[in-house]
Amino acid sequence: MTGLANAAPHVPDLSGKVALVTGAGRGIGRAIAIKLARHGADVSIVARSEADLNETRARIEQIGRRCCTIAADLTEAEACTAAVASTVSAIGSPDILVNNVGAAAFKPVWEYSAEEVDWHYRVNYRAMHLCSNAVLPHMIPRRIGTIINIASSSGKKPYKHQGPYCAMKAAVISLSKVMALELREYGIRVHVVCPGAVDTKMADAVHPERDRTGWMQPQDVAEIVLDLLALPEHLTVDEVVMRRYLADPM
Ligand SMILES: NC(=O)c1ccc[n+]([C@@H]2O[C@H](COP(=O)([O-])OP(=O)(O)OC[C@H]3O[C@@H](n4cnc5c(N)ncnc54)[C@H](OP(=O)(O)O)[C@@H]3O)[C@@H](O)[C@H]2O)c1
């Protein structure tokens, strides 16, 4: 064991903090929402399925934290603004926003219709941009806040049959860095996390045939999100690229 492996991890105390996590009905978003609650945050969660949201909420309330569920389709611009407004009135102004909502289809570039291209833009990029826009008026005056955008390794390198998804995740990575630059003077931190394959329903839909042995779990991404929230004030991490150990480096 090295000294580093033995080093005590920083554990953030999120008591009194409010977090908004999009796409938290299942998968990575649910794991992040529960992780933040375990560390003291009250959490607002958004997805379309009320049944999934209720299951996440039950897990958060079991921990003893407040949870506000918002059943909404974040491909609608107004839903992004409304999700932030509902969070503010139910549990307070968000200190943390995790833009996790995202989705993908899987086919050759030339087979995507105009509607499908638009959908990829709305669910992967626009929801992230508009939820951030809606939350910032609650962070900027307080000079506090962290925004964590969940992008993907698909934004770092090309994957066959994921054209619009790769392109939109690259856009998420790019916007995250512009946001980090513009928001630094307001004391707001912005990070982007780029996971490789994670064992979730989304992966089921895109790669039903693949063997999942050794794949990352939603919990692994949640751990990284927590680590980002534990960074000391004098430093930041712009981008985290994570992969299962046996996958190729990116
Ligand atoms: N799984 C992977 O291999 C992987 C790898 C890298 C990055 N990511 C990224 O990680 C994030 C989470 O992925 P995941 O694998 O956890 O996906 P998932 O299992 O499909 O979960 C996605 C969550 O987002 C919600 N959602 C989807 N479309 C929505 C919409 N239009 N409006 C509101 N909520 C919506 C879903 O609930 P409803 O369907 O009920 O709305 C669900 O709660 C995504 O941004 C994805 O791109 C995933």
Ligand as a Chemical Component Dictionary entry (heavy atoms), coordinates in Angstrom:
data_LIG
# 
_chem_comp.id                   LIG 
_chem_comp.type                 NON-POLYMER 
_chem_comp.pdbx_formal_charge   0 
_chem_comp.three_letter_code    LIG 
# 
loop_
_chem_comp_atom.comp_id 
_chem_comp_atom.atom_id 
_chem_comp_atom.alt_atom_id 
_chem_comp_atom.type_symbol 
_chem_comp_atom.charge 
_chem_comp_atom.model_Cartn_x 
_chem_comp_atom.model_Cartn_y 
_chem_comp_atom.model_Cartn_z 
_chem_comp_atom.pdbx_ordinal 
LIG N1  N1  N 0  -24.735 4.743  -18.563 1  
LIG C1  C1  C 0  -23.619 5.089  -19.189 2  
LIG O1  O1  O 0  -22.892 4.237  -19.737 3  
LIG C2  C2  C 0  -23.188 6.531  -19.220 4  
LIG C3  C3  C 0  -21.850 6.805  -19.538 5  
LIG C4  C4  C 0  -21.425 8.122  -19.578 6  
LIG C5  C5  C 0  -22.304 9.140  -19.307 7  
LIG N2  N2  N 1  -23.594 8.854  -18.999 8  
LIG C6  C6  C 0  -24.483 9.982  -18.728 9  
LIG O2  O2  O 0  -24.931 9.909  -17.403 10 
LIG C7  C7  C 0  -26.229 10.492 -17.297 11 
LIG C8  C8  C 0  -27.174 9.509  -16.629 12 
LIG O3  O3  O 0  -27.204 8.328  -17.410 13 
LIG P1  P1  P 0  -27.803 6.935  -16.861 14 
LIG O4  O4  O 0  -26.971 5.888  -17.490 15 
LIG O5  O5  O -1 -27.999 6.969  -15.400 16 
LIG O6  O6  O 0  -29.209 6.949  -17.631 17 
LIG P2  P2  P 0  -30.628 6.292  -17.273 18 
LIG O7  O7  O 0  -30.462 5.071  -16.461 19 
LIG O8  O8  O 0  -31.364 6.219  -18.553 20 
LIG O9  O9  O 0  -31.286 7.426  -16.345 21 
LIG C9  C9  C 0  -31.589 8.673  -16.898 22 
LIG C10 C10 C 0  -32.451 9.466  -15.943 23 
LIG O10 O10 O 0  -32.810 10.691 -16.625 24 
LIG C11 C11 C 0  -34.236 10.796 -16.694 25 
LIG N3  N3  N 0  -34.621 11.429 -17.949 26 
LIG C12 C12 C 0  -34.391 10.977 -19.210 27 
LIG N4  N4  N 0  -34.917 11.815 -20.105 28 
LIG C13 C13 C 0  -35.491 12.824 -19.403 29 
LIG C14 C14 C 0  -36.200 13.990 -19.762 30 
LIG N5  N5  N 0  -36.457 14.288 -21.045 31 
LIG N6  N6  N 0  -36.645 14.827 -18.793 32 
LIG C15 C15 C 0  -36.408 14.534 -17.489 33 
LIG N7  N7  N 0  -35.733 13.434 -17.080 34 
LIG C16 C16 C 0  -35.301 12.584 -18.033 35 
LIG C17 C17 C 0  -34.731 9.362  -16.610 36 
LIG O11 O11 O 0  -36.039 9.286  -16.093 37 
LIG P3  P3  P 0  -37.366 9.285  -17.013 38 
LIG O12 O12 O 0  -37.103 8.347  -18.147 39 
LIG O13 O13 O 0  -38.425 8.840  -16.074 40 
LIG O14 O14 O 0  -37.546 10.690 -17.458 41 
LIG C18 C18 C 0  -33.748 8.770  -15.604 42 
LIG O15 O15 O 0  -34.140 9.085  -14.285 43 
LIG C19 C19 C 0  -26.629 10.883 -18.712 44 
LIG O16 O16 O 0  -26.319 12.238 -18.932 45 
LIG C20 C20 C 0  -25.738 10.015 -19.571 46 
LIG O17 O17 O 0  -25.507 10.594 -20.826 47 
LIG C21 C21 C 0  -24.063 7.576  -18.943 48 
# 
loop_
_chem_comp_bond.comp_id 
_chem_comp_bond.atom_id_1 
_chem_comp_bond.atom_id_2 
_chem_comp_bond.value_order 
_chem_comp_bond.pdbx_ordinal 
LIG N1  C1  SING 1  
LIG C1  O1  DOUB 2  
LIG C1  C2  SING 3  
LIG C2  C3  SING 4  
LIG C2  C21 DOUB 5  
LIG C3  C4  DOUB 6  
LIG C4  C5  SING 7  
LIG C5  N2  DOUB 8  
LIG N2  C6  SING 9  
LIG N2  C21 SING 10 
LIG C6  O2  SING 11 
LIG C6  C20 SING 12 
LIG O2  C7  SING 13 
LIG C7  C8  SING 14 
LIG C7  C19 SING 15 
LIG C8  O3  SING 16 
LIG O3  P1  SING 17 
LIG P1  O4  DOUB 18 
LIG P1  O5  SING 19 
LIG P1  O6  SING 20 
LIG O6  P2  SING 21 
LIG P2  O7  DOUB 22 
LIG P2  O8  SING 23 
LIG P2  O9  SING 24 
LIG O9  C9  SING 25 
LIG C9  C10 SING 26 
LIG C10 O10 SING 27 
LIG C10 C18 SING 28 
LIG O10 C11 SING 29 
LIG C11 N3  SING 30 
LIG C11 C17 SING 31 
LIG N3  C12 SING 32 
LIG N3  C16 SING 33 
LIG C12 N4  DOUB 34 
LIG N4  C13 SING 35 
LIG C13 C14 SING 36 
LIG C13 C16 DOUB 37 
LIG C14 N5  SING 38 
LIG C14 N6  DOUB 39 
LIG N6  C15 SING 40 
LIG C15 N7  DOUB 41 
LIG N7  C16 SING 42 
LIG C17 O11 SING 43 
LIG C17 C18 SING 44 
LIG O11 P3  SING 45 
LIG P3  O12 DOUB 46 
LIG P3  O13 SING 47 
LIG P3  O14 SING 48 
LIG C18 O15 SING 49 
LIG C19 O16 SING 50 
LIG C19 C20 SING 51 
LIG C20 O17 SING 52 
# 
